[in-house]
Amino acid sequence: MSIHRTVTVAQGKGGVGKTSLVSNIGGLTAAAGNRVLILDLDQQGNVARDLGYTPDTGDDLLTALITAAPLPVLRNVRDRLDVVPGGPALGDVAAVMASRAQRGGEDLADVLEAKLGAIADDYDLILIDTPPGDRIIVTAALTVSRAVIIPTRPDEASIDGVTRIAERFLDVRERNPRLRLAGVALFAIASRTTRLERDVRASLAQVLGDAAPVFTTRIRHLDSAAADARRRGLLVHELEEAAIDDRAARINALRSGTTPTGGLYARDASGLATDYENIARELLTRVAEIEQEVSVAS
């Protein structure tokens, strides 16, 4: 049931970098010449803040999920990057789907398979952002995906969230045996920290029965860059060019005797940009490996 090169990013806890991972990997993969679609299934709709388009209500997506209407694709948010915007209306998905199931209708996974299947050939990679704690949406996204990424921060609640998604992963594998765990992405920790990786592996081993793949790249903690990115609607790698323009504006303001205003908080986001570039590269390599595994198994 999984759709070629579809990757879900999921966590049982919010605030762990899930949407930032989706947006930045999507943007970087598109910038490398690939056609990418981001499907935002989160009612918060924060992909809009990362990519700088007008926030959506989610009404058009909800309509598409319950009628014959196609997915509302927002074209060329960046070159080769399209988005299906999420928004508050998606909070009604669970109730709508429960009512449909009582009448013997399709479940959300069936709907997503049909909707994404109709356009999947247009893209080299489809990334799905999911809401934390929404069992129906997360289960449906995993059911149509080839792989899942689980991001986590170094607190116990986040690691508990990893475990919840791992359990859901196992449940979905019965319906979608082609689903694989692409890896766990570690956020907001020092590059040499080993305890978190050890705890994550131990937690997942209890559920999955063996060591879980953990991406080599760690995403460093840089609040100033995160604030700049969402305030400007820019991806992290785009902040570097914005910083050049910002420096020029400050110099011009000083020359004219005025006070510079509205500048970036972060003076240098290049390290964080490199982290996202590296994890995007790791993901694409892992997806290719997964496709080979699935092909051999078939």
C-alpha positions as CSV (number, residue, x, y, z in Angstrom):
1,M,0.0,0.0,0.0
2,S,3.0,2.3,0.4
3,I,3.6,5.0,-2.2
4,H,7.0,5.2,-3.9
5,R,9.4,7.6,-2.1
6,T,6.9,8.8,0.5
7,V,8.4,9.6,3.9
8,T,6.4,10.5,7.1
9,V,8.0,12.5,9.9
10,A,6.2,11.6,13.2
11,Q,6.6,11.9,16.9
12,G,4.3,11.3,19.9
13,K,5.3,14.7,21.4
14,G,5.2,18.2,19.9
15,G,8.1,20.7,19.8
16,V,10.8,18.3,18.8
17,G,11.7,19.7,15.4
18,K,9.3,17.7,13.3
19,T,8.0,20.5,11.0
20,S,11.4,22.1,10.7
21,L,12.9,18.8,9.6
22,V,10.1,18.4,6.9
23,S,10.5,21.9,5.6
24,N,14.3,22.1,5.5
25,I,14.8,18.6,4.0
26,G,12.1,19.4,1.5
27,G,13.6,22.7,0.5
28,L,17.1,21.4,0.2
29,T,16.1,18.3,-1.8
30,A,14.2,20.6,-4.2
31,A,17.2,22.9,-4.4
32,A,19.3,19.9,-5.4
33,G,17.1,19.5,-8.5
34,N,14.4,17.1,-7.3
35,R,10.6,17.5,-7.5
36,V,9.3,17.5,-3.9
37,L,5.8,17.6,-2.4
38,I,5.2,18.4,1.3
39,L,1.8,17.2,2.6
40,D,1.0,19.1,5.8
41,L,-1.4,17.0,7.8
42,D,-1.0,19.1,11.0
43,Q,-3.8,21.4,12.1
44,Q,-1.2,23.9,13.3
45,G,-0.1,24.3,9.7
46,N,3.4,25.5,10.6
47,V,4.9,24.5,7.3
48,A,3.5,27.9,6.2
49,R,5.6,29.7,8.7
50,D,8.7,27.8,7.6
51,L,8.2,28.5,3.9
52,G,6.7,31.9,4.1
53,Y,3.3,31.4,2.4
54,T,0.0,32.7,3.8
55,P,-1.3,30.3,6.5
56,D,-4.2,28.2,5.4
57,T,-7.4,27.2,7.2
58,G,-7.0,23.5,6.0
59,D,-10.6,23.6,4.7
60,D,-9.6,22.7,1.2
61,L,-7.5,19.7,2.4
62,L,-10.3,18.5,4.6
63,T,-12.7,18.8,1.7
64,A,-10.4,16.8,-0.5
65,L,-10.1,14.1,2.1
66,I,-13.9,13.6,2.4
67,T,-15.0,14.2,-1.2
68,A,-13.8,13.5,-4.7
69,A,-11.9,16.8,-4.9
70,P,-8.2,16.5,-5.6
71,L,-5.5,17.5,-3.1
72,P,-5.2,21.3,-3.0
73,V,-1.5,21.6,-4.2
74,L,0.2,25.0,-3.8
75,R,2.6,25.1,-6.7
76,N,6.2,26.3,-6.6
77,V,6.5,27.5,-3.1
78,R,10.1,27.1,-4.0
79,D,11.5,26.0,-7.3
80,R,10.4,22.3,-7.7
81,L,8.8,22.4,-4.2
82,D,5.0,22.1,-3.9
83,V,2.9,22.0,-0.7
84,V,-0.5,20.8,0.3
85,P,-1.2,23.2,3.2
86,G,-2.6,22.1,6.5
87,G,-4.6,24.1,9.0
88,P,-7.1,24.1,11.9
89,A,-9.9,22.4,9.9
90,L,-7.9,19.1,10.1
91,G,-8.9,18.9,13.7
92,D,-12.2,17.5,12.4
93,V,-10.6,14.6,10.5
94,A,-10.9,12.1,13.3
95,A,-14.6,12.7,13.9
96,V,-15.4,12.7,10.1
97,M,-13.4,9.4,9.6
98,A,-15.0,7.7,12.6
99,S,-18.4,8.5,11.3
100,R,-17.5,7.2,7.8
101,A,-16.1,4.0,9.3
102,Q,-19.4,3.4,11.1
103,R,-21.1,3.5,7.7
104,G,-18.6,1.1,6.2
105,G,-16.8,3.7,4.2
106,E,-13.1,4.1,3.3
107,D,-10.7,4.9,6.1
108,L,-8.2,7.8,5.9
109,A,-5.3,5.5,4.7
110,D,-7.4,4.4,1.7
111,V,-8.2,8.0,0.9
112,L,-4.6,9.2,1.2
113,E,-3.4,6.3,-1.0
114,A,-5.9,7.3,-3.7
115,K,-5.2,11.0,-3.5
116,L,-1.4,10.8,-3.3
117,G,-1.3,7.9,-5.8
118,A,-2.9,10.2,-8.4
119,I,0.0,12.7,-8.3
120,A,2.9,10.6,-6.9
121,D,4.6,10.2,-10.3
122,D,5.1,14.0,-10.5
123,Y,7.5,13.9,-7.6
124,D,10.8,12.4,-6.6
125,L,10.1,12.7,-2.9
126,I,6.9,13.2,-0.9
127,L,7.3,14.3,2.8
128,I,4.3,14.1,5.2
129,D,4.2,16.3,8.3
130,T,2.0,14.8,11.0
131,P,0.4,16.1,14.3
132,P,1.6,14.7,17.6
133,G,-0.9,12.5,19.4
134,D,-3.4,12.1,16.5
135,R,-3.6,8.4,16.1
136,I,-5.9,8.4,13.0
137,I,-3.8,10.8,10.9
138,V,-0.4,9.3,12.0
139,T,-1.6,5.8,11.3
140,A,-2.9,6.7,7.9
141,A,0.3,8.6,6.9
142,L,2.5,5.6,8.0
143,T,0.2,3.2,6.0
144,V,0.9,5.0,2.7
145,S,4.6,5.7,3.4
146,R,7.7,3.8,2.5
147,A,9.7,5.2,5.5
148,V,9.3,7.1,8.7
149,I,11.7,9.5,10.4
150,I,11.3,10.0,14.2
151,P,12.9,13.3,15.5
152,T,13.6,13.6,19.2
153,R,15.1,16.0,21.7
154,P,17.1,14.9,24.8
155,D,14.3,15.0,27.4
156,E,12.4,12.0,28.7
157,A,9.0,13.1,27.3
158,S,10.5,13.2,23.8
159,I,12.0,9.7,24.2
160,D,8.6,8.5,25.4
161,G,7.2,10.0,22.2
162,V,9.7,8.0,20.2
163,T,8.5,4.8,21.8
164,R,4.8,5.6,21.1
165,I,5.6,6.1,17.4
166,A,7.7,2.9,17.3
167,E,4.7,1.0,18.7
168,R,2.4,2.5,16.0
169,F,5.1,1.7,13.4
170,L,4.8,-2.0,14.4
171,D,1.0,-1.9,14.3
172,V,1.0,-0.4,10.8
173,R,3.6,-2.9,9.5
174,E,0.8,-5.5,9.5
175,R,-1.0,-3.5,6.9
176,N,2.0,-2.0,5.1
177,P,4.8,-4.5,5.3
178,R,7.0,-2.3,3.1
179,L,7.2,0.4,5.7
180,R,10.7,0.9,7.1
181,L,12.2,3.0,9.9
182,A,14.5,5.4,8.0
183,G,16.0,6.6,11.3
184,V,15.8,8.7,14.4
185,A,16.9,12.4,14.1
186,L,18.5,13.8,17.2
187,F,17.8,17.5,17.9
188,A,19.2,20.1,20.2
189,I,22.1,18.1,21.6
190,A,25.9,18.5,21.5
191,S,27.6,16.6,18.7
192,R,29.5,14.4,21.1
193,T,26.6,13.5,23.3
194,T,26.2,9.7,23.4
195,R,23.8,9.2,26.3
196,L,20.7,10.3,24.3
197,E,21.5,8.0,21.4
198,R,22.0,5.1,23.9
199,D,18.7,5.8,25.6
200,V,16.9,6.1,22.2
201,R,18.4,2.9,21.0
202,A,17.4,1.1,24.2
203,S,13.9,2.5,24.2
204,L,13.4,1.4,20.6
205,A,15.0,-2.0,21.1
206,Q,12.3,-2.7,23.8
207,V,9.7,-2.2,21.1
208,L,11.3,-3.3,17.9
209,G,13.5,-6.0,19.2
210,D,16.8,-4.7,17.7
211,A,18.9,-1.5,17.5
212,A,17.2,1.3,15.7
213,P,19.0,3.3,13.0
214,V,20.0,6.7,14.3
215,F,21.1,9.4,11.8
216,T,24.8,10.4,12.2
217,T,23.9,14.0,11.8
218,R,22.7,15.9,14.9
219,I,20.7,19.1,14.5
220,R,22.3,21.6,16.8
221,H,20.4,24.0,19.1
222,L,20.2,27.6,17.8
223,D,17.1,29.4,19.0
224,S,18.1,32.7,17.3
225,A,18.2,31.0,13.8
226,A,14.9,29.2,14.4
227,A,13.3,32.5,15.4
228,D,14.8,34.3,12.3
229,A,13.6,31.5,9.9
230,R,10.0,31.6,11.0
231,R,9.9,35.4,11.4
232,R,11.1,35.8,7.8
233,G,9.5,32.7,6.3
234,L,12.9,31.4,5.2
235,L,14.6,28.0,5.4
236,V,17.8,27.8,7.4
237,H,20.1,27.7,4.4
238,E,18.3,30.8,3.0
239,L,19.3,32.8,6.1
240,E,22.8,33.0,4.9
241,E,21.8,35.2,2.0
242,A,19.5,37.2,4.2
243,A,22.4,37.8,6.6
244,I,24.4,39.4,3.8
245,D,21.5,41.7,2.9
246,D,21.0,42.4,6.6
247,R,24.7,43.4,7.1
248,A,24.4,45.7,4.1
249,A,21.3,47.4,5.5
250,R,23.0,47.9,8.9
251,I,26.0,49.5,7.2
252,N,23.8,51.8,5.1
253,A,21.8,52.8,8.2
254,L,25.0,53.6,10.1
255,R,26.3,55.7,7.2
256,S,23.1,57.7,7.1
257,G,23.1,58.2,10.9
258,T,20.0,56.1,11.6
259,T,19.5,53.2,13.9
260,P,19.4,49.7,12.2
261,T,16.1,47.9,12.9
262,G,14.5,44.6,12.1
263,G,17.8,42.7,11.7
264,L,18.4,39.0,12.1
265,Y,18.9,37.6,15.6
266,A,21.5,35.1,14.4
267,R,24.8,36.4,13.1
268,D,25.8,33.1,11.6
269,A,23.4,30.1,10.9
270,S,25.9,28.3,8.6
271,G,26.5,25.5,11.0
272,L,22.8,24.8,11.4
273,A,22.4,25.0,7.6
274,T,25.2,22.4,7.3
275,D,23.4,20.1,9.7
276,Y,20.2,20.1,7.7
277,E,22.2,19.6,4.4
278,N,23.9,16.6,5.9
279,I,20.7,15.0,7.3
280,A,18.9,15.6,4.0
281,R,21.8,13.7,2.3
282,E,21.6,10.9,4.8
283,L,17.8,10.6,4.3
284,L,18.0,10.3,0.5
285,T,20.7,7.7,0.9
286,R,18.6,5.8,3.4
287,V,15.5,6.0,1.2
288,A,17.5,4.5,-1.7
289,E,18.6,1.7,0.5
290,I,15.1,1.0,1.7
291,E,13.8,0.8,-1.9
292,Q,16.6,-1.7,-2.6
293,E,15.6,-3.7,0.5
294,V,11.9,-3.7,-0.5
295,S,12.7,-4.7,-4.1
296,V,14.9,-7.6,-3.0
297,A,12.2,-8.7,-0.5
298,S,9.5,-8.6,-3.2
